[in-house]
Amino acid sequence: MDMKDLENKAKDVLPDDDTAKKAGEAIREHTPDGADVTVAKAEQWVKDHNQD
Protein backbone atom coordinates (compact mmCIF):
# COMPACT_ATOMS: atom_id res chain seq x y z
CA MET A 1 0.00 0.00 0.00
CA ASP A 2 1.51 3.31 -1.03
CA MET A 3 0.72 6.88 0.00
CA LYS A 4 -1.74 7.34 -2.86
CA ASP A 5 -3.79 4.38 -1.61
CA LEU A 6 -3.83 5.83 1.91
CA GLU A 7 -4.85 9.24 0.56
CA ASN A 8 -7.73 7.69 -1.40
CA LYS A 9 -8.90 5.74 1.66
CA ALA A 10 -8.87 8.93 3.74
CA LYS A 11 -10.99 10.72 1.11
CA ASP A 12 -13.49 7.85 1.16
CA VAL A 13 -13.96 8.30 4.91
CA LEU A 14 -14.94 11.97 4.68
CA PRO A 15 -18.66 12.56 4.24
CA ASP A 16 -19.73 14.53 1.20
CA ASP A 17 -20.74 18.19 1.52
CA ASP A 18 -24.48 17.46 1.46
CA THR A 19 -24.19 14.88 4.24
CA ALA A 20 -22.14 17.28 6.37
CA LYS A 21 -24.72 20.04 5.84
CA LYS A 22 -27.67 17.80 6.78
CA ALA A 23 -25.86 16.54 9.88
CA GLY A 24 -24.99 20.09 10.88
CA GLU A 25 -28.60 21.21 10.53
CA ALA A 26 -29.82 18.27 12.62
CA ILE A 27 -27.24 18.99 15.31
CA ARG A 28 -28.15 22.69 15.45
CA GLU A 29 -31.82 21.82 15.97
CA HIS A 30 -31.01 19.84 19.11
CA THR A 31 -28.16 21.77 20.74
CA PRO A 32 -27.82 25.11 22.54
CA ASP A 33 -27.10 28.22 20.47
CA GLY A 34 -23.43 28.27 21.54
CA ALA A 35 -22.80 25.02 19.67
CA ASP A 36 -23.60 26.61 16.31
CA VAL A 37 -20.08 27.99 15.89
CA THR A 38 -18.46 24.60 16.50
CA VAL A 39 -20.87 22.85 14.14
CA ALA A 40 -20.31 25.48 11.45
CA LYS A 41 -16.55 25.04 11.78
CA ALA A 42 -16.92 21.28 11.39
CA GLU A 43 -19.08 21.72 8.29
CA GLN A 44 -16.55 24.12 6.79
CA TRP A 45 -13.67 21.73 7.55
CA VAL A 46 -15.40 18.96 5.61
CA LYS A 47 -16.07 21.29 2.67
CA ASP A 48 -12.46 22.47 2.67
CA HIS A 49 -11.08 18.95 2.73
CA ASN A 50 -13.39 17.42 0.13
CA GLN A 51 -11.88 17.53 -3.31
CA ASP A 52 -14.89 17.30 -5.59
Phi, psi and omega in degrees: 000125180258181183296327180295320177297317179296320179296317179295321178295320179297320179295325180293334182283329181291135175289156178285169184301319182295318178297317179298319180294314180297319179295318179298318179295319179295320179295316181298329179294332188244015180232162178297161183302326182296340181281346182303319182296315180296318179295317179297321178295320179295317177300314181295322179300316180297315180298319181293329185263353173278134178246084182282000000 
